[in-house]
Amino acid sequence: MDYSILEPLIRESRNQCNEGKVASYIPELSKVSGDLLGITVHEVGKDPVTAGECMPKFTLQSISKVFALLLALIDRGEQQVFEKVGMEPTGDMYNSLMKLEIVTPGKPFNPMINAGAITVTSFIEGDNVNERFERILSFIQKLSGDDSIYYNEKVYHSENHTAHRNRALAHLLKDNGILEGDVEEHLEVYFKQCAIETSCTNLARMGMILANGGKDPETSEQLIPKRYVQIAKTFMITCGMYNASGEFAIEAGIPAKSGVSGGILAVAPNMGIGVIGPALDRKGNSIAGIRLLTRLSEEWDLTIF
Ligand code: GLN
């Protein structure tokens, strides 16, 4: 791959930043600058390459949904997970309550929206809240090859104190018979997984493992069963960018998952990509990040279609 195009593409894409806004509904997230844009590309069997201005660390937010899903599948298997969470895109915002009310039996449409992700998180095994969270954390540490990864307590508390909508979703799920056990405990694990801090390099490596079918190319260890990687990548294509997933699939054509911190994890053929650009569009995706991945996909012909 010709890495010399990365810096010019970043310069070009960064112009989009002033059309977006940094997330503020989680107050702690609003403290970063909106005009940063950075990327790391990690091809299987090569060293990662970084360009632009990657913030040293940012929280995963919804990107964590991919890893919670993978771990829940490992813990419980497909049948149990998909009994409670669907496989279809919603066309609604990620935090929408609407379809939980009108569609029987009130089951979330997919694991990439908040309602689906809170349900998926409730499946992670462990004797208590701490153990369940620690298992997600160590899974992410293992995939990224970085055991210094931890969660940001300020971001966690900031979300926990303001999460009226997620609480409403979770209680509705409990009332619908989808969520079992203690609602607040599931929310605590969910908010903490969203607050896990990673870098573009971490994201790119995790993406590279997914691009490699779940196998760590350095150790040849199969970290995730291939079938589950395939499920996760399919959800990333159909639902990973929420109600902008169709357009992103046409324009960039690569499985990707965004988070409201402005991070994007993308899994292109034979490579993982991590992007950070905190200014978001109206659907909650990094505005310059989408542009950058779209342009990169054009230049390197990355579309899977
Ligand atoms: N923690 C965020 C929330 O639940 C994640 C949402 C997102 O990144 N889109 O609202």
Residues whose N, C-alpha, C, O or C-beta is under 5 A from the ligand:
A	BS01	LIG	Q61 S62 Y94 N114 C194 S258 G259 V260 G284
